[in-house]
Amino acid sequence: MVRKILPIVLVALIMPLMAFANIIVDPGFEGSTNPDLGFSPTFDTWMGDYSEIVSSENGISPVEGTGMLDFIYTSAGPGSYSGCDIYQLIDMAAYSDEIATGSFEITSSAYFNRVAGDDQTDTGFALTLYAMDGDVTVFPSQISSGDYLDMTRQIVYSDSDLDTWEMALVSFILPVGTDFIALHLCAAETTYNDLDGTEFDGHYADNISLEVAAAPVPEPATMILFGTGLIGLASFSRRKRKK
């Protein structure tokens, strides 16, 4: 009986040590500075077309906290849509061993909302993940030419309810050789292409996540307790067999 229970106990003790870590920097747009204008290949920084970090406005409140991203207008930067493109690049060097197994999965989500608007108000948003290899300094040219290892995308169409946020969710296994991830947020001009002025009437993103499975190293006290429990189970098993 003890032999059957022991594996279950091991799993019960080990599973709490597992965690899912959000590796996005400033995922809720609570920072004091707006995303960098342009596509400078820098890790852990929001960058791209013109956008601003704002608090509640136009009858829309952030999903959490006090900040959310306001898409303003498009530019000629790299992107798959006619829209306002915002990126964050994430270095995956710390996960190189896991990626090399060919079974390392990542999951990303983002929330989008917009004003009610009129018949010219755009409704489409997109969340995209790109698996990239090579030197991060050539990222803009890689994206523009479609030179990436793999990608996954979800497009969502928002409603006119100011109180609801639409969620985009994507997940995929990183190709072997992935060096960094490009997370891409887009407010797309799906209804009307504004040629000048502010191109979006009030389009927002918030609560971004990019999660990887992480197994943190247990603290010494945890390992001592874990070892003591195993010794106790083994001792109990021996006593029972003697009886």
C-alpha positions in Angstrom: 0.0 0.0 0.0 2.8 2.4 0.9 4.5 1.8 -2.4 1.3 3.0 -4.2 0.9 6.0 -2.0 4.5 7.2 -2.2 4.4 8.3 -5.9 1.2 10.2 -5.2 2.8 11.9 -2.2 5.8 12.8 -4.3 3.6 14.5 -7.0 1.7 16.3 -4.3 4.9 17.7 -2.8 6.5 18.6 -6.1 3.5 20.2 -7.9 3.3 23.3 -5.5 6.9 24.0 -6.5 5.9 24.5 -10.1 4.7 28.0 -11.1 3.7 29.8 -14.2 5.8 33.0 -14.6 4.6 36.0 -16.6 7.8 37.2 -18.2 6.4 40.4 -19.7 7.8 43.7 -18.3 5.1 46.1 -17.3 2.2 43.9 -18.4 -0.5 46.2 -17.0 1.0 49.4 -18.4 1.5 50.8 -14.9 4.8 52.5 -15.9 5.3 56.2 -15.9 6.7 56.4 -19.5 4.9 55.8 -22.8 6.1 53.0 -25.2 9.2 54.0 -27.2 8.3 55.5 -30.6 9.9 53.4 -33.3 11.2 49.8 -33.5 14.5 49.9 -31.6 15.6 46.3 -31.0 15.7 46.3 -27.2 14.6 43.6 -24.8 11.9 44.1 -22.2 10.6 47.5 -23.5 7.2 48.4 -25.1 7.9 50.0 -28.5 6.3 50.7 -31.8 3.8 53.1 -33.3 2.5 56.1 -31.4 0.6 55.1 -28.3 0.2 56.4 -24.7 -0.3 55.0 -21.3 -3.5 56.4 -19.9 -5.8 56.0 -16.9 -9.6 55.6 -17.2 -11.0 57.6 -20.0 -13.9 57.6 -22.5 -16.0 55.6 -20.0 -13.4 52.7 -20.1 -11.5 51.6 -17.0 -8.3 49.4 -17.0 -8.8 45.6 -16.4 -6.6 45.9 -13.3 -4.6 48.7 -11.7 -4.7 52.3 -13.0 -3.0 52.1 -16.4 -3.9 50.8 -19.9 -2.4 51.3 -23.4 -4.1 53.7 -25.8 -3.4 53.0 -29.5 -3.2 56.4 -31.3 -2.1 56.0 -35.0 -0.1 53.9 -37.4 3.3 54.4 -39.0 5.5 52.8 -41.6 7.1 50.4 -39.1 7.1 46.6 -39.4 3.8 44.9 -38.9 1.3 42.5 -40.5 -1.7 44.8 -40.4 -2.6 48.4 -41.4 -2.8 49.4 -37.7 -1.0 50.6 -34.7 1.7 48.0 -33.9 3.2 47.7 -30.4 6.0 45.1 -29.6 7.9 43.8 -26.7 11.0 41.6 -27.3 11.8 38.9 -24.7 15.1 37.2 -24.5 14.7 33.4 -24.1 18.3 32.5 -23.4 17.4 31.4 -19.8 15.1 28.7 -21.3 17.5 27.4 -24.0 17.7 23.9 -22.5 13.9 23.6 -22.3 13.5 25.0 -25.9 16.1 22.4 -27.1 13.7 19.6 -26.1 11.3 20.6 -28.8 8.3 20.5 -26.4 8.6 23.9 -24.6 5.2 25.6 -24.7 4.4 29.2 -24.0 1.0 30.9 -23.6 0.1 34.5 -24.1 -3.1 36.6 -23.5 -4.2 40.2 -23.9 -7.3 42.2 -23.3 -8.8 44.8 -25.7 -11.5 47.3 -25.5 -12.7 50.4 -27.5 -15.2 53.2 -27.5 -18.7 52.7 -29.0 -17.8 55.1 -31.8 -19.7 55.3 -35.1 -19.9 53.5 -38.5 -16.2 54.4 -39.1 -14.9 53.1 -35.8 -12.5 50.2 -36.3 -13.3 47.0 -34.4 -10.3 44.6 -34.9 -7.4 43.8 -32.6 -4.7 41.1 -32.8 -2.3 39.4 -30.5 0.7 37.7 -32.2 3.8 35.8 -31.0 6.8 35.4 -33.2 9.6 32.9 -32.5 12.8 34.5 -33.6 16.4 33.5 -33.9 19.7 35.3 -34.4 20.8 38.7 -33.3 18.0 40.9 -31.9 19.5 44.0 -33.6 18.1 42.9 -37.0 14.6 42.3 -35.6 12.9 45.1 -37.7 14.2 43.7 -41.0 13.3 40.1 -39.9 9.7 41.0 -39.3 9.4 43.1 -42.4 10.6 40.2 -44.6 8.8 37.4 -42.7 12.0 35.9 -41.5 10.9 34.2 -38.3 10.9 30.6 -37.1 7.2 30.3 -36.4 4.3 32.5 -35.3 0.8 32.3 -33.9 -2.0 34.9 -33.9 -5.5 35.5 -32.7 -7.7 38.2 -34.1 -10.6 39.5 -32.0 -13.4 41.9 -32.9 -14.6 44.2 -30.2 -18.1 45.1 -29.3 -19.5 48.6 -28.3 -19.9 47.7 -24.7 -17.5 49.9 -22.7 -17.6 47.5 -19.7 -16.4 44.4 -21.5 -12.9 43.6 -22.5 -12.3 41.0 -25.3 -9.5 38.5 -24.6 -7.1 37.1 -27.2 -5.3 33.9 -26.2 -2.5 32.1 -28.1 -0.3 29.2 -27.3 2.4 27.3 -29.2 5.5 25.1 -28.8 8.7 27.1 -29.5 10.8 25.8 -32.4 14.2 24.5 -31.5 16.7 27.3 -31.9 14.4 30.1 -30.7 16.5 32.9 -29.3 13.9 35.5 -28.5 10.1 36.1 -28.7 8.4 39.1 -30.3 5.0 39.8 -28.7 2.9 42.0 -30.9 -0.2 44.0 -30.1 -2.2 45.6 -32.8 -5.3 47.8 -33.2 -6.2 47.2 -36.8 -7.9 49.5 -39.3 -10.6 46.9 -40.1 -13.5 49.3 -40.8 -12.1 52.6 -42.1 -8.6 53.7 -43.1 -8.0 57.2 -41.7 -5.5 59.0 -43.9 -4.6 61.8 -41.4 -5.1 62.9 -37.9 -5.8 60.5 -35.0 -6.6 57.1 -36.5 -8.2 55.4 -33.5 -11.0 56.9 -31.5 -10.2 55.2 -28.2 -8.8 51.7 -28.6 -7.0 50.1 -25.6 -5.0 47.1 -24.5 -4.3 45.9 -21.0 -3.3 43.0 -18.8 -0.8 41.3 -21.1 0.8 38.0 -20.2 3.4 35.7 -21.6 3.7 32.7 -19.4 6.2 29.9 -19.3 6.3 26.9 -16.9 9.0 27.5 -14.3 10.2 25.2 -11.6 12.0 27.4 -9.0 14.7 25.9 -6.9 13.2 25.1 -3.5 14.4 26.9 -0.4 16.7 24.8 1.9 14.0 24.6 4.6 11.6 23.2 2.0 14.1 20.6 0.9 14.8 19.5 4.5 11.1 19.1 5.1 10.7 17.2 1.8 13.6 14.9 2.7 12.3 14.3 6.2 8.9 13.3 4.9 10.5 10.7 2.5 12.6 9.2 5.3 9.5 8.9 7.5 7.6 7.2 4.7 10.4 4.8 4.0 10.8 4.0 7.8 7.0 3.3 8.0 7.2 1.0 5.1 10.0 -1.0 6.6 8.2 -1.3 10.0 5.1 -2.5 8.3 7.0 -5.2 6.3 8.6 -6.5 9.6 5.2 -6.9 11.1 
